[in-house]
Amino acid sequence: MTFYDGIYPFYPLQRTSFIFSGSLLTVILVFLVLSASFLLILPGIRGKSRFFWLLRVIISLFIGVVIVALNFTADWAQASLKANTTYKSFSSAVVNADVGLHVGLYGINITLKGNPVNQLNETIDYNEVFRWTGQLDEQYEDALERGLPNPILYIAEKFTRNSPCGLIYQYKYSGRYASATLWTAFCCWLTANILFSMPVILYAGYMMLATAAFIFFSMASFSTIFNLPQCTFTIGDAAFETTYSHSFWLALATGVLCVLIGALVVLLDLLVPERIREVFSVGGDDDDDDHNLPHGYFNSNFLEGVTIEGALRKGVPVAPLNVTHLVVRV
Protein backbone atom coordinates (compact mmCIF):
# COMPACT_ATOMS: atom_id res chain seq x y z
CA MET A 1 0.00 0.00 0.00
CA THR A 2 1.17 3.55 -0.71
CA PHE A 3 0.03 7.10 -0.28
CA TYR A 4 -2.62 6.44 -2.99
CA ASP A 5 -5.04 5.56 -0.19
CA GLY A 6 -5.08 1.81 -0.58
CA ILE A 7 -4.86 1.66 -4.37
CA TYR A 8 -1.96 -0.37 -5.67
CA PRO A 9 1.21 1.46 -6.78
CA PHE A 10 1.39 3.37 -10.04
CA TYR A 11 -2.38 3.36 -10.59
CA PRO A 12 -4.41 6.59 -10.60
CA LEU A 13 -7.53 7.04 -8.55
CA GLN A 14 -10.56 4.97 -9.54
CA ARG A 15 -13.16 6.31 -11.90
CA THR A 16 -16.86 6.26 -11.20
CA SER A 17 -18.34 3.19 -12.87
CA PHE A 18 -20.57 3.56 -15.91
CA ILE A 19 -24.23 3.64 -14.86
CA PHE A 20 -26.51 4.49 -17.78
CA SER A 21 -26.09 5.29 -21.48
CA GLY A 22 -26.64 8.98 -22.17
CA SER A 23 -27.85 8.24 -25.70
CA LEU A 24 -30.38 5.70 -24.45
CA LEU A 25 -31.61 8.15 -21.82
CA THR A 26 -32.08 10.83 -24.50
CA VAL A 27 -34.14 8.47 -26.67
CA ILE A 28 -36.41 7.55 -23.76
CA LEU A 29 -36.92 11.19 -22.74
CA VAL A 30 -37.80 12.24 -26.32
CA PHE A 31 -40.48 9.56 -26.64
CA LEU A 32 -41.82 10.34 -23.15
CA VAL A 33 -42.26 13.98 -24.20
CA LEU A 34 -44.08 12.86 -27.36
CA SER A 35 -46.34 10.61 -25.30
CA ALA A 36 -47.16 13.43 -22.90
CA SER A 37 -47.94 15.73 -25.83
CA PHE A 38 -50.42 13.27 -27.32
CA LEU A 39 -52.04 12.70 -23.94
CA LEU A 40 -52.65 16.44 -23.59
CA ILE A 41 -54.84 16.49 -26.70
CA LEU A 42 -56.69 13.32 -25.72
CA PRO A 43 -59.60 15.19 -24.02
CA GLY A 44 -60.34 16.94 -27.33
CA ILE A 45 -61.27 13.64 -29.00
CA ARG A 46 -64.94 12.78 -28.70
CA GLY A 47 -66.83 9.53 -28.60
CA LYS A 48 -65.68 5.95 -28.57
CA SER A 49 -62.74 6.70 -30.84
CA ARG A 50 -60.87 8.21 -27.88
CA PHE A 51 -59.87 4.83 -26.44
CA PHE A 52 -58.85 3.45 -29.83
CA TRP A 53 -56.83 6.58 -30.59
CA LEU A 54 -55.03 6.32 -27.24
CA LEU A 55 -54.26 2.63 -27.79
CA ARG A 56 -53.02 3.35 -31.29
CA VAL A 57 -50.67 6.11 -30.12
CA ILE A 58 -49.26 4.08 -27.21
CA ILE A 59 -48.55 1.01 -29.36
CA SER A 60 -47.03 3.09 -32.16
CA LEU A 61 -44.74 5.02 -29.80
CA PHE A 62 -43.74 1.79 -28.07
CA ILE A 63 -42.64 0.29 -31.38
CA GLY A 64 -40.76 3.45 -32.31
CA VAL A 65 -38.89 3.82 -29.02
CA VAL A 66 -37.93 0.13 -29.01
CA ILE A 67 -36.51 0.31 -32.54
CA VAL A 68 -34.40 3.37 -31.73
CA ALA A 69 -33.38 2.26 -28.23
CA LEU A 70 -32.17 -1.13 -29.46
CA ASN A 71 -29.38 0.68 -31.29
CA PHE A 72 -27.96 1.93 -27.99
CA THR A 73 -28.58 -0.95 -25.59
CA ALA A 74 -25.66 -3.08 -24.45
CA ASP A 75 -27.35 -6.42 -23.85
CA TRP A 76 -28.00 -8.09 -27.22
CA ALA A 77 -25.78 -10.89 -25.92
CA GLN A 78 -24.24 -11.43 -22.53
CA ALA A 79 -22.34 -13.82 -20.30
CA SER A 80 -21.49 -13.80 -16.62
CA LEU A 81 -19.84 -15.89 -13.92
CA LYS A 82 -18.76 -15.77 -10.30
CA ALA A 83 -15.13 -16.60 -9.66
CA ASN A 84 -12.10 -16.09 -7.44
CA THR A 85 -9.62 -14.18 -9.53
CA THR A 86 -6.51 -12.05 -9.21
CA TYR A 87 -7.43 -8.42 -8.92
CA LYS A 88 -4.64 -6.33 -10.48
CA SER A 89 -1.23 -6.75 -12.02
CA PHE A 90 1.88 -6.93 -9.86
CA SER A 91 -0.21 -8.32 -7.03
CA SER A 92 -1.17 -11.80 -5.89
CA ALA A 93 -4.30 -10.60 -4.10
CA VAL A 94 -7.42 -12.60 -4.98
CA VAL A 95 -10.98 -11.32 -4.87
CA ASN A 96 -14.35 -12.99 -5.19
CA ALA A 97 -16.37 -11.15 -7.83
CA ASP A 98 -19.11 -11.34 -10.46
CA VAL A 99 -17.69 -10.83 -13.95
CA GLY A 100 -20.00 -9.94 -16.82
CA LEU A 101 -19.75 -9.29 -20.56
CA HIS A 102 -22.57 -7.36 -22.25
CA VAL A 103 -22.52 -7.03 -26.06
CA GLY A 104 -24.37 -4.27 -27.92
CA LEU A 105 -24.43 -3.08 -31.51
CA TYR A 106 -21.93 -0.27 -30.85
CA GLY A 107 -19.59 -1.95 -28.39
CA ILE A 108 -19.22 -4.03 -25.24
CA ASN A 109 -19.61 -3.44 -21.52
CA ILE A 110 -17.42 -5.40 -19.11
CA THR A 111 -18.57 -5.45 -15.49
CA LEU A 112 -16.77 -6.48 -12.33
CA LYS A 113 -18.52 -6.39 -8.97
CA GLY A 114 -17.02 -7.79 -5.80
CA ASN A 115 -18.75 -10.14 -3.36
CA PRO A 116 -18.85 -8.15 -1.12
CA VAL A 117 -18.27 -4.87 -2.94
CA ASN A 118 -15.70 -3.64 -0.43
CA GLN A 119 -12.57 -5.78 -0.56
CA LEU A 120 -8.86 -5.01 -0.20
CA ASN A 121 -9.74 -1.60 1.23
CA GLU A 122 -11.43 -0.40 -1.94
CA THR A 123 -14.77 -0.56 -3.74
CA ILE A 124 -14.82 -3.16 -6.50
CA ASP A 125 -17.60 -2.05 -8.83
CA TYR A 126 -16.60 -1.50 -12.46
CA ASN A 127 -18.53 -1.13 -15.70
CA GLU A 128 -16.19 -0.28 -18.54
CA VAL A 129 -17.32 0.52 -22.09
CA PHE A 130 -15.33 -0.34 -25.23
CA ARG A 131 -16.90 0.94 -28.46
CA TRP A 132 -16.51 -0.19 -32.05
CA THR A 133 -16.59 3.42 -33.29
CA GLY A 134 -12.98 4.02 -32.26
CA GLN A 135 -9.87 1.89 -32.35
CA LEU A 136 -10.52 -0.74 -29.71
CA ASP A 137 -6.79 -1.46 -29.51
CA GLU A 138 -6.21 2.12 -28.38
CA GLN A 139 -9.00 1.83 -25.83
CA TYR A 140 -7.37 -1.34 -24.54
CA GLU A 141 -4.00 0.41 -24.20
CA ASP A 142 -5.71 3.23 -22.31
CA ALA A 143 -7.26 0.64 -19.98
CA LEU A 144 -3.77 -0.77 -19.35
CA GLU A 145 -2.46 2.69 -18.48
CA ARG A 146 -5.34 3.28 -16.09
CA GLY A 147 -4.63 0.01 -14.34
CA LEU A 148 -8.03 -1.62 -14.65
CA PRO A 149 -8.53 -4.99 -12.91
CA ASN A 150 -7.17 -8.12 -14.59
CA PRO A 151 -10.57 -9.69 -15.48
CA ILE A 152 -11.59 -6.57 -17.44
CA LEU A 153 -8.26 -6.43 -19.26
CA TYR A 154 -8.42 -10.13 -20.05
CA ILE A 155 -11.87 -9.90 -21.68
CA ALA A 156 -11.06 -6.64 -23.51
CA GLU A 157 -7.90 -8.20 -24.92
CA LYS A 158 -10.03 -10.88 -26.61
CA PHE A 159 -11.59 -8.14 -28.77
CA THR A 160 -8.34 -6.58 -30.00
CA ARG A 161 -7.10 -7.10 -33.54
CA ASN A 162 -4.10 -9.13 -32.40
CA SER A 163 -6.22 -11.63 -30.47
CA PRO A 164 -6.33 -15.13 -32.00
CA CYS A 165 -10.08 -15.28 -31.25
CA GLY A 166 -10.85 -12.59 -33.86
CA LEU A 167 -13.96 -11.48 -31.96
CA ILE A 168 -13.61 -7.91 -33.17
CA TYR A 169 -14.47 -8.95 -36.73
CA GLN A 170 -17.42 -11.10 -35.69
CA TYR A 171 -19.06 -8.61 -33.38
CA LYS A 172 -18.16 -5.27 -34.97
CA TYR A 173 -19.49 -5.90 -38.47
CA SER A 174 -22.49 -7.90 -37.33
CA GLY A 175 -23.42 -4.98 -35.08
CA ARG A 176 -23.00 -2.47 -37.90
CA TYR A 177 -25.31 -4.31 -40.27
CA ALA A 178 -27.84 -4.95 -37.51
CA SER A 179 -27.87 -1.25 -36.64
CA ALA A 180 -28.30 -0.24 -40.30
CA THR A 181 -31.32 -2.52 -40.74
CA LEU A 182 -32.83 -1.22 -37.49
CA TRP A 183 -32.63 2.36 -38.75
CA THR A 184 -34.30 1.19 -41.97
CA ALA A 185 -37.04 -0.36 -39.84
CA PHE A 186 -37.43 3.00 -38.09
CA CYS A 187 -37.94 4.74 -41.45
CA CYS A 188 -40.59 2.16 -42.37
CA TRP A 189 -42.29 2.81 -39.02
CA LEU A 190 -42.38 6.55 -39.71
CA THR A 191 -43.83 5.95 -43.18
CA ALA A 192 -46.48 3.62 -41.76
CA ASN A 193 -47.61 6.26 -39.26
CA ILE A 194 -47.94 8.82 -42.04
CA LEU A 195 -49.98 6.42 -44.17
CA PHE A 196 -52.26 5.58 -41.25
CA SER A 197 -53.46 9.19 -41.30
CA MET A 198 -54.30 9.01 -45.01
CA PRO A 199 -56.96 7.04 -46.92
CA VAL A 200 -54.40 4.39 -47.87
CA ILE A 201 -54.68 2.08 -44.87
CA LEU A 202 -53.68 -0.96 -46.95
CA TYR A 203 -50.25 0.48 -47.68
CA ALA A 204 -49.83 1.41 -44.02
CA GLY A 205 -50.30 -2.28 -43.23
CA TYR A 206 -47.69 -3.18 -45.82
CA MET A 207 -45.21 -0.77 -44.23
CA MET A 208 -45.80 -2.33 -40.81
CA LEU A 209 -44.93 -5.69 -42.35
CA ALA A 210 -41.81 -4.10 -43.86
CA THR A 211 -40.91 -2.75 -40.41
CA ALA A 212 -41.15 -6.25 -38.98
CA ALA A 213 -39.07 -7.65 -41.85
CA PHE A 214 -36.19 -5.26 -41.22
CA ILE A 215 -36.29 -5.96 -37.48
CA PHE A 216 -35.94 -9.65 -38.27
CA PHE A 217 -33.11 -8.84 -40.69
CA SER A 218 -31.26 -7.05 -37.88
CA MET A 219 -31.67 -10.07 -35.63
CA ALA A 220 -30.38 -12.35 -38.37
CA SER A 221 -27.38 -10.06 -38.89
CA PHE A 222 -26.51 -10.07 -35.21
CA SER A 223 -26.95 -13.85 -35.01
CA THR A 224 -24.03 -14.31 -37.39
CA ILE A 225 -21.70 -13.82 -34.40
CA PHE A 226 -22.55 -17.39 -33.42
CA ASN A 227 -21.80 -18.87 -36.84
CA LEU A 228 -18.09 -19.16 -36.08
CA PRO A 229 -16.65 -21.20 -33.21
CA GLN A 230 -17.17 -19.35 -29.94
CA CYS A 231 -14.21 -18.11 -27.94
CA THR A 232 -14.31 -19.37 -24.34
CA PHE A 233 -13.51 -16.85 -21.61
CA THR A 234 -11.70 -18.45 -18.66
CA ILE A 235 -11.39 -16.49 -15.43
CA GLY A 236 -9.96 -18.28 -12.42
CA ASP A 237 -11.35 -21.79 -12.42
CA ALA A 238 -14.58 -20.85 -14.29
CA ALA A 239 -15.45 -20.19 -17.95
CA PHE A 240 -18.36 -18.72 -19.92
CA GLU A 241 -19.64 -18.07 -23.45
CA THR A 242 -22.03 -15.39 -24.69
CA THR A 243 -25.72 -16.11 -25.31
CA TYR A 244 -28.69 -14.04 -26.52
CA SER A 245 -29.94 -11.50 -24.01
CA HIS A 246 -32.82 -9.07 -23.32
CA SER A 247 -32.46 -6.75 -26.33
CA PHE A 248 -32.48 -9.63 -28.79
CA TRP A 249 -35.71 -11.06 -27.38
CA LEU A 250 -37.25 -7.59 -27.16
CA ALA A 251 -36.49 -7.11 -30.87
CA LEU A 252 -38.16 -10.45 -31.59
CA ALA A 253 -41.28 -9.49 -29.62
CA THR A 254 -41.49 -6.10 -31.36
CA GLY A 255 -41.13 -7.72 -34.77
CA VAL A 256 -43.92 -10.18 -34.01
CA LEU A 257 -46.12 -7.28 -32.83
CA CYS A 258 -45.50 -5.45 -36.11
CA VAL A 259 -46.40 -8.59 -38.06
CA LEU A 260 -49.68 -8.96 -36.16
CA ILE A 261 -50.62 -5.31 -36.67
CA GLY A 262 -49.66 -5.29 -40.35
CA ALA A 263 -51.42 -8.57 -41.14
CA LEU A 264 -54.56 -7.50 -39.26
CA VAL A 265 -54.72 -4.15 -41.07
CA VAL A 266 -54.22 -5.74 -44.50
CA LEU A 267 -56.86 -8.41 -43.78
CA LEU A 268 -59.45 -5.93 -42.50
CA ASP A 269 -58.80 -3.58 -45.41
CA LEU A 270 -59.57 -6.40 -47.83
CA LEU A 271 -62.68 -7.57 -45.96
CA VAL A 272 -64.25 -4.37 -44.56
CA PRO A 273 -62.44 -1.39 -46.12
CA GLU A 274 -65.11 1.17 -45.25
CA ARG A 275 -65.26 0.08 -41.63
CA ILE A 276 -61.51 0.25 -41.09
CA ARG A 277 -61.37 3.75 -42.64
CA GLU A 278 -64.08 4.81 -40.24
CA VAL A 279 -62.09 3.39 -37.32
CA PHE A 280 -58.96 5.26 -38.37
CA SER A 281 -61.06 8.42 -39.03
CA VAL A 282 -59.94 8.72 -42.64
CA GLY A 283 -61.86 8.66 -45.92
CA GLY A 284 -61.57 9.44 -49.58
CA ASP A 285 -62.41 12.77 -51.19
CA ASP A 286 -65.93 12.38 -52.56
CA ASP A 287 -67.32 15.72 -53.62
CA ASP A 288 -70.36 14.10 -55.30
CA ASP A 289 -71.63 12.47 -52.13
CA ASP A 290 -74.57 14.59 -51.01
CA HIS A 291 -76.28 12.25 -48.57
CA ASN A 292 -74.66 13.96 -45.59
CA LEU A 293 -75.38 17.50 -46.80
CA PRO A 294 -78.40 19.48 -45.61
CA HIS A 295 -81.12 20.11 -48.25
CA GLY A 296 -82.94 23.32 -49.03
CA TYR A 297 -85.15 24.93 -51.67
CA PHE A 298 -84.25 27.52 -54.20
CA ASN A 299 -86.31 30.68 -54.17
CA SER A 300 -87.89 30.99 -57.61
CA ASN A 301 -88.23 34.77 -57.17
CA PHE A 302 -84.51 35.01 -58.00
CA LEU A 303 -85.32 33.88 -61.53
CA GLU A 304 -87.83 36.63 -62.26
CA GLY A 305 -86.87 38.56 -65.33
CA VAL A 306 -84.46 35.95 -66.55
CA THR A 307 -85.38 34.19 -69.80
CA ILE A 308 -83.69 31.26 -71.48
CA GLU A 309 -83.78 33.05 -74.81
CA GLY A 310 -81.76 35.94 -73.35
CA ALA A 311 -79.17 33.59 -71.95
CA LEU A 312 -78.85 31.79 -75.27
CA ARG A 313 -78.29 35.04 -77.14
CA LYS A 314 -75.37 35.75 -74.82
CA GLY A 315 -73.81 32.37 -75.57
CA VAL A 316 -74.42 30.88 -72.12
CA PRO A 317 -75.21 27.16 -72.23
CA VAL A 318 -78.36 26.37 -70.28
CA ALA A 319 -79.23 22.96 -68.89
CA PRO A 320 -82.76 21.90 -68.01
CA LEU A 321 -83.56 23.12 -64.50
CA ASN A 322 -86.08 21.70 -62.08
CA VAL A 323 -86.52 24.48 -59.54
CA THR A 324 -88.78 22.49 -57.27
CA HIS A 325 -86.21 19.76 -56.55
CA LEU A 326 -83.07 21.88 -56.70
CA VAL A 327 -80.62 20.96 -53.93
CA VAL A 328 -78.62 23.76 -52.44
CA ARG A 329 -75.43 23.11 -50.46
CA VAL A 330 -75.21 25.10 -47.26
C-alpha positions as CSV (number, residue, x, y, z in Angstrom):
1,M,0.0,0.0,0.0
2,T,1.2,3.5,-0.7
3,F,0.0,7.1,-0.3
4,Y,-2.6,6.4,-3.0
5,D,-5.0,5.6,-0.2
6,G,-5.1,1.8,-0.6
7,I,-4.9,1.7,-4.4
8,Y,-2.0,-0.4,-5.7
9,P,1.2,1.5,-6.8
10,F,1.4,3.4,-10.0
11,Y,-2.4,3.4,-10.6
12,P,-4.4,6.6,-10.6
13,L,-7.5,7.0,-8.6
14,Q,-10.6,5.0,-9.5
15,R,-13.2,6.3,-11.9
16,T,-16.9,6.3,-11.2
17,S,-18.3,3.2,-12.9
18,F,-20.6,3.6,-15.9
19,I,-24.2,3.6,-14.9
20,F,-26.5,4.5,-17.8
21,S,-26.1,5.3,-21.5
22,G,-26.6,9.0,-22.2
23,S,-27.8,8.2,-25.7
24,L,-30.4,5.7,-24.5
25,L,-31.6,8.1,-21.8
26,T,-32.1,10.8,-24.5
27,V,-34.1,8.5,-26.7
28,I,-36.4,7.5,-23.8
29,L,-36.9,11.2,-22.7
30,V,-37.8,12.2,-26.3
31,F,-40.5,9.6,-26.6
32,L,-41.8,10.3,-23.2
33,V,-42.3,14.0,-24.2
34,L,-44.1,12.9,-27.4
35,S,-46.3,10.6,-25.3
36,A,-47.2,13.4,-22.9
37,S,-47.9,15.7,-25.8
38,F,-50.4,13.3,-27.3
39,L,-52.0,12.7,-23.9
40,L,-52.6,16.4,-23.6
41,I,-54.8,16.5,-26.7
42,L,-56.7,13.3,-25.7
43,P,-59.6,15.2,-24.0
44,G,-60.3,16.9,-27.3
45,I,-61.3,13.6,-29.0
46,R,-64.9,12.8,-28.7
47,G,-66.8,9.5,-28.6
48,K,-65.7,6.0,-28.6
49,S,-62.7,6.7,-30.8
50,R,-60.9,8.2,-27.9
51,F,-59.9,4.8,-26.4
52,F,-58.8,3.4,-29.8
53,W,-56.8,6.6,-30.6
54,L,-55.0,6.3,-27.2
55,L,-54.3,2.6,-27.8
56,R,-53.0,3.4,-31.3
57,V,-50.7,6.1,-30.1
58,I,-49.3,4.1,-27.2
59,I,-48.5,1.0,-29.4
60,S,-47.0,3.1,-32.2
61,L,-44.7,5.0,-29.8
62,F,-43.7,1.8,-28.1
63,I,-42.6,0.3,-31.4
64,G,-40.8,3.4,-32.3
65,V,-38.9,3.8,-29.0
66,V,-37.9,0.1,-29.0
67,I,-36.5,0.3,-32.5
68,V,-34.4,3.4,-31.7
69,A,-33.4,2.3,-28.2
70,L,-32.2,-1.1,-29.5
71,N,-29.4,0.7,-31.3
72,F,-28.0,1.9,-28.0
73,T,-28.6,-1.0,-25.6
74,A,-25.7,-3.1,-24.4
75,D,-27.3,-6.4,-23.9
76,W,-28.0,-8.1,-27.2
77,A,-25.8,-10.9,-25.9
78,Q,-24.2,-11.4,-22.5
79,A,-22.3,-13.8,-20.3
80,S,-21.5,-13.8,-16.6
81,L,-19.8,-15.9,-13.9
82,K,-18.8,-15.8,-10.3
83,A,-15.1,-16.6,-9.7
84,N,-12.1,-16.1,-7.4
85,T,-9.6,-14.2,-9.5
86,T,-6.5,-12.1,-9.2
87,Y,-7.4,-8.4,-8.9
88,K,-4.6,-6.3,-10.5
89,S,-1.2,-6.7,-12.0
90,F,1.9,-6.9,-9.9
91,S,-0.2,-8.3,-7.0
92,S,-1.2,-11.8,-5.9
93,A,-4.3,-10.6,-4.1
94,V,-7.4,-12.6,-5.0
95,V,-11.0,-11.3,-4.9
96,N,-14.4,-13.0,-5.2
97,A,-16.4,-11.1,-7.8
98,D,-19.1,-11.3,-10.5
99,V,-17.7,-10.8,-14.0
100,G,-20.0,-9.9,-16.8
101,L,-19.7,-9.3,-20.6
102,H,-22.6,-7.4,-22.3
103,V,-22.5,-7.0,-26.1
104,G,-24.4,-4.3,-27.9
105,L,-24.4,-3.1,-31.5
106,Y,-21.9,-0.3,-30.8
107,G,-19.6,-1.9,-28.4
108,I,-19.2,-4.0,-25.2
109,N,-19.6,-3.4,-21.5
110,I,-17.4,-5.4,-19.1
111,T,-18.6,-5.4,-15.5
112,L,-16.8,-6.5,-12.3
113,K,-18.5,-6.4,-9.0
114,G,-17.0,-7.8,-5.8
115,N,-18.7,-10.1,-3.4
116,P,-18.9,-8.2,-1.1
117,V,-18.3,-4.9,-2.9
118,N,-15.7,-3.6,-0.4
119,Q,-12.6,-5.8,-0.6
120,L,-8.9,-5.0,-0.2
121,N,-9.7,-1.6,1.2
122,E,-11.4,-0.4,-1.9
123,T,-14.8,-0.6,-3.7
124,I,-14.8,-3.2,-6.5
125,D,-17.6,-2.1,-8.8
126,Y,-16.6,-1.5,-12.5
127,N,-18.5,-1.1,-15.7
128,E,-16.2,-0.3,-18.5
129,V,-17.3,0.5,-22.1
130,F,-15.3,-0.3,-25.2
131,R,-16.9,0.9,-28.5
132,W,-16.5,-0.2,-32.0
133,T,-16.6,3.4,-33.3
134,G,-13.0,4.0,-32.3
135,Q,-9.9,1.9,-32.3
136,L,-10.5,-0.7,-29.7
137,D,-6.8,-1.5,-29.5
138,E,-6.2,2.1,-28.4
139,Q,-9.0,1.8,-25.8
140,Y,-7.4,-1.3,-24.5
141,E,-4.0,0.4,-24.2
142,D,-5.7,3.2,-22.3
143,A,-7.3,0.6,-20.0
144,L,-3.8,-0.8,-19.3
145,E,-2.5,2.7,-18.5
146,R,-5.3,3.3,-16.1
147,G,-4.6,0.0,-14.3
148,L,-8.0,-1.6,-14.6
149,P,-8.5,-5.0,-12.9
150,N,-7.2,-8.1,-14.6
151,P,-10.6,-9.7,-15.5
152,I,-11.6,-6.6,-17.4
153,L,-8.3,-6.4,-19.3
154,Y,-8.4,-10.1,-20.0
155,I,-11.9,-9.9,-21.7
156,A,-11.1,-6.6,-23.5
157,E,-7.9,-8.2,-24.9
158,K,-10.0,-10.9,-26.6
159,F,-11.6,-8.1,-28.8
160,T,-8.3,-6.6,-30.0
161,R,-7.1,-7.1,-33.5
162,N,-4.1,-9.1,-32.4
163,S,-6.2,-11.6,-30.5
164,P,-6.3,-15.1,-32.0
165,C,-10.1,-15.3,-31.3
166,G,-10.9,-12.6,-33.9
167,L,-14.0,-11.5,-32.0
168,I,-13.6,-7.9,-33.2
169,Y,-14.5,-9.0,-36.7
170,Q,-17.4,-11.1,-35.7
171,Y,-19.1,-8.6,-33.4
172,K,-18.2,-5.3,-35.0
173,Y,-19.5,-5.9,-38.5
174,S,-22.5,-7.9,-37.3
175,G,-23.4,-5.0,-35.1
176,R,-23.0,-2.5,-37.9
177,Y,-25.3,-4.3,-40.3
178,A,-27.8,-4.9,-37.5
179,S,-27.9,-1.2,-36.6
180,A,-28.3,-0.2,-40.3
181,T,-31.3,-2.5,-40.7
182,L,-32.8,-1.2,-37.5
183,W,-32.6,2.4,-38.7
184,T,-34.3,1.2,-42.0
185,A,-37.0,-0.4,-39.8
186,F,-37.4,3.0,-38.1
187,C,-37.9,4.7,-41.4
188,C,-40.6,2.2,-42.4
189,W,-42.3,2.8,-39.0
190,L,-42.4,6.6,-39.7
191,T,-43.8,6.0,-43.2
192,A,-46.5,3.6,-41.8
193,N,-47.6,6.3,-39.3
194,I,-47.9,8.8,-42.0
195,L,-50.0,6.4,-44.2
196,F,-52.3,5.6,-41.2
197,S,-53.5,9.2,-41.3
198,M,-54.3,9.0,-45.0
199,P,-57.0,7.0,-46.9
200,V,-54.4,4.4,-47.9
201,I,-54.7,2.1,-44.9
202,L,-53.7,-1.0,-46.9
203,Y,-50.2,0.5,-47.7
204,A,-49.8,1.4,-44.0
205,G,-50.3,-2.3,-43.2
206,Y,-47.7,-3.2,-45.8
207,M,-45.2,-0.8,-44.2
208,M,-45.8,-2.3,-40.8
209,L,-44.9,-5.7,-42.4
210,A,-41.8,-4.1,-43.9
211,T,-40.9,-2.8,-40.4
212,A,-41.2,-6.3,-39.0
213,A,-39.1,-7.7,-41.9
214,F,-36.2,-5.3,-41.2
215,I,-36.3,-6.0,-37.5
216,F,-35.9,-9.7,-38.3
217,F,-33.1,-8.8,-40.7
218,S,-31.3,-7.0,-37.9
219,M,-31.7,-10.1,-35.6
220,A,-30.4,-12.3,-38.4
221,S,-27.4,-10.1,-38.9
222,F,-26.5,-10.1,-35.2
223,S,-27.0,-13.8,-35.0
224,T,-24.0,-14.3,-37.4
225,I,-21.7,-13.8,-34.4
226,F,-22.6,-17.4,-33.4
227,N,-21.8,-18.9,-36.8
228,L,-18.1,-19.2,-36.1
229,P,-16.6,-21.2,-33.2
230,Q,-17.2,-19.4,-29.9
231,C,-14.2,-18.1,-27.9
232,T,-14.3,-19.4,-24.3
233,F,-13.5,-16.8,-21.6
234,T,-11.7,-18.4,-18.7
235,I,-11.4,-16.5,-15.4
236,G,-10.0,-18.3,-12.4
237,D,-11.3,-21.8,-12.4
238,A,-14.6,-20.9,-14.3
239,A,-15.5,-20.2,-17.9
240,F,-18.4,-18.7,-19.9
241,E,-19.6,-18.1,-23.4
242,T,-22.0,-15.4,-24.7
243,T,-25.7,-16.1,-25.3
244,Y,-28.7,-14.0,-26.5
245,S,-29.9,-11.5,-24.0
246,H,-32.8,-9.1,-23.3
247,S,-32.5,-6.7,-26.3
248,F,-32.5,-9.6,-28.8
249,W,-35.7,-11.1,-27.4
250,L,-37.3,-7.6,-27.2
251,A,-36.5,-7.1,-30.9
252,L,-38.2,-10.4,-31.6
253,A,-41.3,-9.5,-29.6
254,T,-41.5,-6.1,-31.4
255,G,-41.1,-7.7,-34.8
256,V,-43.9,-10.2,-34.0
257,L,-46.1,-7.3,-32.8
258,C,-45.5,-5.4,-36.1
259,V,-46.4,-8.6,-38.1
260,L,-49.7,-9.0,-36.2
261,I,-50.6,-5.3,-36.7
262,G,-49.7,-5.3,-40.4
263,A,-51.4,-8.6,-41.1
264,L,-54.6,-7.5,-39.3
265,V,-54.7,-4.2,-41.1
266,V,-54.2,-5.7,-44.5
267,L,-56.9,-8.4,-43.8
268,L,-59.4,-5.9,-42.5
269,D,-58.8,-3.6,-45.4
270,L,-59.6,-6.4,-47.8
271,L,-62.7,-7.6,-46.0
272,V,-64.3,-4.4,-44.6
273,P,-62.4,-1.4,-46.1
274,E,-65.1,1.2,-45.3
275,R,-65.3,0.1,-41.6
276,I,-61.5,0.3,-41.1
277,R,-61.4,3.7,-42.6
278,E,-64.1,4.8,-40.2
279,V,-62.1,3.4,-37.3
280,F,-59.0,5.3,-38.4
281,S,-61.1,8.4,-39.0
282,V,-59.9,8.7,-42.6
283,G,-61.9,8.7,-45.9
284,G,-61.6,9.4,-49.6
285,D,-62.4,12.8,-51.2
286,D,-65.9,12.4,-52.6
287,D,-67.3,15.7,-53.6
288,D,-70.4,14.1,-55.3
289,D,-71.6,12.5,-52.1
290,D,-74.6,14.6,-51.0
291,H,-76.3,12.3,-48.6
292,N,-74.7,14.0,-45.6
293,L,-75.4,17.5,-46.8
294,P,-78.4,19.5,-45.6
295,H,-81.1,20.1,-48.3
296,G,-82.9,23.3,-49.0
297,Y,-85.2,24.9,-51.7
298,F,-84.2,27.5,-54.2
299,N,-86.3,30.7,-54.2
300,S,-87.9,31.0,-57.6
301,N,-88.2,34.8,-57.2
302,F,-84.5,35.0,-58.0
303,L,-85.3,33.9,-61.5
304,E,-87.8,36.6,-62.3
305,G,-86.9,38.6,-65.3
306,V,-84.5,35.9,-66.6
307,T,-85.4,34.2,-69.8
308,I,-83.7,31.3,-71.5
309,E,-83.8,33.1,-74.8
310,G,-81.8,35.9,-73.4
311,A,-79.2,33.6,-72.0
312,L,-78.9,31.8,-75.3
313,R,-78.3,35.0,-77.1
314,K,-75.4,35.8,-74.8
315,G,-73.8,32.4,-75.6
316,V,-74.4,30.9,-72.1
317,P,-75.2,27.2,-72.2
318,V,-78.4,26.4,-70.3
319,A,-79.2,23.0,-68.9
320,P,-82.8,21.9,-68.0
321,L,-83.6,23.1,-64.5
322,N,-86.1,21.7,-62.1
323,V,-86.5,24.5,-59.5
324,T,-88.8,22.5,-57.3
325,H,-86.2,19.8,-56.5
326,L,-83.1,21.9,-56.7
327,V,-80.6,21.0,-53.9
328,V,-78.6,23.8,-52.4
329,R,-75.4,23.1,-50.5
330,V,-75.2,25.1,-47.3
